[in-house]
Amino acid sequence: MKSTLLQFSLLLLAAVPAFGQERALVVQGSAVVGQVFKVAEPFLKSELGIEIRLNTEGGSSAGLGAVGGDVAQLGLMSRKLDAGDRALFPASAFDDVQIGWQVLVMGVAHNVWESGIHALSSKQMQGIYEGEIRNWKQIGGPDEAIKFYNPKQGRGVWELFAEWLYKRQGAAPKGEKFETVVRYEDARDAVEFNASSITVLPPNYADGKSVHALAIKEPDGSLLEPTSETLAAGKYPMARPLVVVSGRRFAGDARKVVDFLLTPRGQAMVKSQGLVPIREAADSYKLPDAAKPKETAASEPAK
């Protein structure tokens, strides 16, 4: 399957000029990682003199194929490189760096939190998703019907949610009986203004006042809290790495770009898109209003 996707991606990229035919840095891959590049683009141009040409069609597979096929300097992926990826392009000396995490938490309405529901297990969440648990009272909450807002199926948010609950997307029910939300803002507003509701959304959209992020109850009874330390360390299960890849050792403008994304300002740009930076220094830099979260970050596929 991976090979088929890469072949298709390379066909799409066949018309892309090779290195040296233009000065712009060609960047291809995951739409989620691409959101960070969109915010960084004006800074890269004005301060480093680097122009980028960004294409997020085809997702992570297209990003890998583009750098492996030597038609882009940087590939964007929402997963780590593995041995199979390297085997597809044995002539490429891949270099990669992680710039952040895409993370989802379960967010509940204030009345649910106040009732004492501060954590759910994956089994309990499955029960809610499959309709076996319909009332919060069944799991120690208020005697109120559960209102679950489902991420749109086929989008990156739903895929990450389904992979956590069922280990693979194909095993997950579509959840068609639930109302669908597409944007992060829609998910947050649905829970904020509807009592007894729950959804999945990025942690920075749960403000701890009207929308509360739940811990995950592990099989041994321990709780995995959605703290900044847990999220940045990649210990939270609804998470996937955001990776920038090169088909060769990072050098020149490509090196300058990845170095910039790991600075406090670059990491703050990661955070501004509803993503989790890997370095705490992101909190030390405040971005201008122009770099606030973009609505399309939740709407585009995140392959």
N, C-alpha and C positions, 0 to 999 in steps of 0.2 A: 504493500500500500504506500509506504514512504517513498519507494522508488518511483512509483507511478506519479505521485504528486510532484516529485522533483522534476521528472521528465516534462510534465505539463508546464511547470513553472519556468523551466529553461526555454521552452518553446515561446512562452509569453515574452521572455527577456531577449529573444534572439535579435530583436531590432535595437537593443540598447547599445549605444556607442561604447567601444572598449576604452580602457584607460588611455589618457593622453589626447583623446579627441575633443575633450572639453575640460574645463577647470573645476567644475562643480564636483563635489564628493558624492558619489552615487550610493544611496542608502536604500536597502530593500528589506521588507519583512513584516513582522508582527505589528498590527495596528496599535496595540496597547503600548508597546515600546515606542512606536512612532509618535504617540501623543507627546512624549517627553521631547523628542526631537523637534516637533512643531513649536513647542514653547522655547526651546534653546536656539532655534534657527536664527532669529534676529540678533541674539547676543554673539553667536558664533561669527556672523557676518560682520557686525560692527566692531567687535573687539579683537577677533582673531583673524579677520579677513577670509574666513572659510565659508563658502557657499555650499549648500547641500541640495541634492535633488532626491526627494523622498518619494518612495512608492510602497504602499502597504497592501497592495493586492497580492493574494496568495499566501499571506501569513508567514509563519515561521519556516515552512518548507521552502517557500520561494526565497526567503532570506538565505537559507543554507545553500540552495542551488545557485543563487546569484554570486555569492563569494566563492563557492566551490568551482563554479564555472568561469570565474574571473571576469564577471561583468559588473560587479559592484565592489566597492572597497569595504563597505560595512553591511553586515547582515543583522537583522533584529529577530530575536527568538524569545518565545515565552516558555522555554525549557532549556535544559543544559545539553550541550553536545554529548553524544555517546559514541561508543565504538562503532556502531553501525553507520553513523553519520560520517565518521572519518574513513570508513571502508569504502563508502560511495565515491570519495574523492581522494584516493591515495596520494596524488601528487600535491595536494594542498597541505601546507603546514599550518593548520588552523591555530589561531590565537583567539581567546575569548575572555570577557570580563563581565561580571554580573554588576548591574547598576541599581537593582532594587528587586522588590517582590510585588506581584499582584496578589492581594490577600482579600478574602471575604470573611465576614463574621455574621452570625445570626443576630439580627436586631429585632427587639421586641418593643411594644408600646409601653408607656409608663405604668399603666395599671397592672400589666403582667409582671413587670419588674417589682412593683410594690407588693404584689401578692407573695413574693418569695421565690419566683422562678428566675434564678441567676445563672443556670447552666442547663444544657441538654446534652444527651448522648447522641451519637449518630443513629442508634436504634430508635430512640424517641423521635428524632427528626424524620427518619424513614416512616415511622408510624403516622406522623402528621402528613407527610407527603403522599402516602398511600391511602389515607382516609381512615385508618384504624384508630387513630387518636383524633377526635373531633372537638373535644372540649378540654379546656385547660385543667378542669377538675380531675381529669384522668391521670394527670401527672403532678398533682399537688398545687395547682393554681386556682384561679377564680372559676366559678361556675358560669363560664362564658364560652361561646363557640369560638373556635380558633379561626382566624382569618389569615390565610397564608397568601402572600403575593409572590408569584412565581416569576423568576427572570425569564425573558423571552428565549424559547428553545432555539438552539443553534447558534446562539451568541456566546461570547467568551465567558460571561458571568455564569450562565446556565451550565456550560461545559465543566467549569471548575467545581461548581456545586454538585453536579451529577457524579463527577469522578471521586469526590470525597465520599458521597453517600453509597455509591454502588461500585466503586473501583474502576469502572469503565462506563463510558457514556451510553453504550448500546444496551446496557442492562437497566437503565433508568426509565421509569414511566415518564411520559411527556408532561404530566400534571395539567392536562387540558381543562380540568374542572376548576382551576384557580384563575383568578384575574391576573393578567400579565403586566409586568412593568418592564420597561426597556432601559430607561436612563437611571443613573444613580439617584438623581433628584426625585424621580417618580417613586422609587422604592422608599426613600427617606420620608417623603411627604405622605405616602400611603400609610406608613406605620405611625407617623406623628399625629395624623388626624383621624385615625381609626382605632378605637380601643380594642384590645384583645388581639392585635395583629402581630404578624411576624414576617420577616423577609430575610434575604441575604444581601449584603452591601459592604462597601469598603469600610474599614474601621473609623476613618475620619468623618464619616457621615453619621455615626452614632455619637451624639453629643453628651450622653449620660444624663440628659434632662427629659427630653421627650422621646428619644430613641436610645435604647440601652443595648450594648453589645454583650452577648452571653458568653460564658466560658463553655468549653467542651468537656463533658464528663467522660473520662477514659474508662475502659473496661475494668481497671483495677480500682475504680472509685476516685482516683485523683482528678483534679481539675486543671485544665489547660486554659489559663486566663489570657485574654487578648491584650496583654500589656505591650508597650512599645519594645521592650527587650525581647519578649517571646516572638513578636512579629518580625523584628529585624534579624533575629537569628534563624528564621525559617522553620521554627518549631511548630507553628500552627498548621493544621492539616489542610485547610482550604487555602493553599498558597502555591504559587509557582514562580520560579525565578525569571527575571527579565535580563536577558543576556545580549550583549553586542559581540558580534563575531567578525573576524577577518580571515581571509583565505591564506594569509601569511602573517608574519610577526607585525604587530601594530607599529607603524612608523609614519613620519610626516604628519599630514593633516589628520589622518585617522587616529594617530596617537594623541594629538592635541585634543580631539573631540572626546575621546574616552577619558582622558585626564580631566577635562573640564567637567564631565558628567559626574565625576567622583569628588569634585570640590564641594564645599558647603552650599554654594549657589546651585550647582548642578543637582545635588541631592535634594535641595529645596524644590527644584523643578519637578523631580520625581514625585515628591510628596504632594505638590500642587495638583497633580492629576489623579488623586485618589489612590495613589500607590504608596508602597512602604519603602523608604530609603534604607540602605544597608549601613549607613553611617549616621550616628546621632548628631553630627555636626549640622545636619540639615535644619535643625531647630534654631541655629544661631543666625540664619540668614532669612530675612523677610523679602519675599518677592513683590513686585508692583502688582496692581490690580490686573494688569494685562495677562498675568500668568495664573489667574485663578482657574479652578477645574473646568475643563471643557465638557459640554454635554455629550459630545460624540465619543468620549472615552468609554462610555458604557454601551454605546449603540453599535460600534463597529465590531465585527468578528475579531477575536483575539486568538489566532491560531499559533 
